Amino acid sequence: MEMKIVSENEVNLVLAFKGTLDTNGADSVAHWFYGLLNDIRKDVVIDFSGVTYLSSAGIRLLISGLKLASRNSCKMYLTDPLPDVLKIIKMAGLEQLLLFQN
């Protein structure tokens, strides 16, 4: 799993995830991801178009990140998930929490 900062401005921070967000993938980015969200004071947008698989460990990472962001009165949401990943998010009932809503 790769995670990088794509852009940042006064309003939000845009991250991109690439790879499989399974146990190994979540473990590989958790420390940096949580540290980033713990210190952030702006909304976080995660480009999910490069994520090819999402497991329960990946969902746990995202929910924990959402909680960290909300503690700082910030929002966190995902954009552009691939169809298979979107299906997992919807099956878990998390689309209202995790996906950008127009």
C-alpha positions as CSV (number, residue, x, y, z in Angstrom):
1,M,0.0,0.0,0.0
2,E,1.3,3.4,-0.9
3,M,0.0,6.7,0.5
4,K,1.1,10.1,-0.6
5,I,0.1,13.7,-0.2
6,V,-1.2,15.0,-3.5
7,S,-2.0,18.6,-2.5
8,E,-2.7,20.8,0.4
9,N,-4.3,24.2,0.8
10,E,-6.0,26.2,3.5
11,V,-9.2,24.2,3.3
12,N,-8.1,20.6,2.7
13,L,-5.4,18.0,2.4
14,V,-5.6,15.6,-0.5
15,L,-4.1,12.1,-0.1
16,A,-3.9,9.3,-2.6
17,F,-3.9,5.6,-1.6
18,K,-2.7,3.0,-4.1
19,G,-2.6,-0.8,-3.7
20,T,-4.5,-3.2,-1.5
21,L,-5.8,-2.0,1.8
22,D,-5.7,-5.3,3.6
23,T,-4.0,-6.2,6.9
24,N,-0.5,-5.7,5.5
25,G,-1.5,-2.5,3.6
26,A,-3.2,-1.0,6.6
27,D,-0.3,-1.9,8.8
28,S,2.2,-0.3,6.4
29,V,0.5,3.1,6.4
30,A,-1.2,3.3,9.8
31,H,1.5,5.1,11.8
32,W,1.9,7.8,9.2
33,F,-1.8,8.1,8.5
34,Y,-2.8,8.4,12.1
35,G,0.0,10.8,12.9
36,L,-1.1,13.0,10.0
37,L,-4.8,13.0,11.0
38,N,-4.0,13.6,14.6
39,D,-2.2,16.8,13.8
40,I,-4.4,18.0,10.9
41,R,-6.8,21.0,11.2
42,K,-8.4,20.8,7.8
43,D,-10.6,18.4,5.9
44,V,-8.9,15.3,4.4
45,V,-9.9,14.0,0.9
46,I,-8.6,10.6,0.0
47,D,-8.4,9.7,-3.6
48,F,-9.3,6.0,-3.5
49,S,-9.1,5.4,-7.3
50,G,-5.8,3.4,-6.8
51,V,-7.2,1.0,-4.2
52,T,-7.8,-2.4,-5.7
53,Y,-9.0,-4.3,-2.6
54,L,-10.4,-3.3,0.8
55,S,-10.6,-5.7,3.7
56,S,-11.9,-5.3,7.3
57,A,-8.5,-4.1,8.4
58,G,-8.6,-1.4,5.8
59,I,-12.1,-0.4,6.9
60,R,-10.8,-0.3,10.5
61,L,-8.0,2.1,9.4
62,L,-10.5,4.4,7.7
63,I,-13.0,4.4,10.6
64,S,-10.2,5.2,13.0
65,G,-9.0,8.0,10.7
66,L,-12.5,9.4,10.5
67,K,-12.6,9.5,14.3
68,L,-9.3,11.3,14.5
69,A,-10.4,13.8,12.0
70,S,-13.7,14.4,13.7
71,R,-11.9,15.0,17.0
72,N,-10.3,18.0,15.4
73,S,-13.6,19.2,13.9
74,C,-12.5,18.1,10.5
75,K,-14.1,15.9,7.9
76,M,-12.5,12.9,6.0
77,Y,-14.0,11.3,2.9
78,L,-13.0,9.1,0.0
79,T,-13.4,9.9,-3.7
80,D,-13.4,7.7,-6.8
81,P,-13.4,4.2,-5.4
82,L,-13.2,1.4,-8.0
83,P,-16.5,-0.5,-8.4
84,D,-15.3,-3.6,-6.4
85,V,-14.1,-1.4,-3.6
86,L,-17.3,0.7,-3.7
87,K,-19.3,-2.5,-3.4
88,I,-17.5,-3.4,-0.2
89,I,-18.0,0.0,1.3
90,K,-21.7,-0.2,0.5
91,M,-22.0,-3.7,1.8
92,A,-20.5,-2.5,5.1
93,G,-23.1,0.3,5.2
94,L,-20.4,3.0,5.3
95,E,-21.1,5.0,2.1
96,Q,-22.8,7.8,4.1
97,L,-19.8,8.1,6.4
98,L,-16.9,7.6,4.0
99,L,-17.9,8.8,0.5
100,F,-18.0,12.3,-0.7
101,Q,-21.7,13.4,-1.0
102,N,-22.5,16.1,-3.6
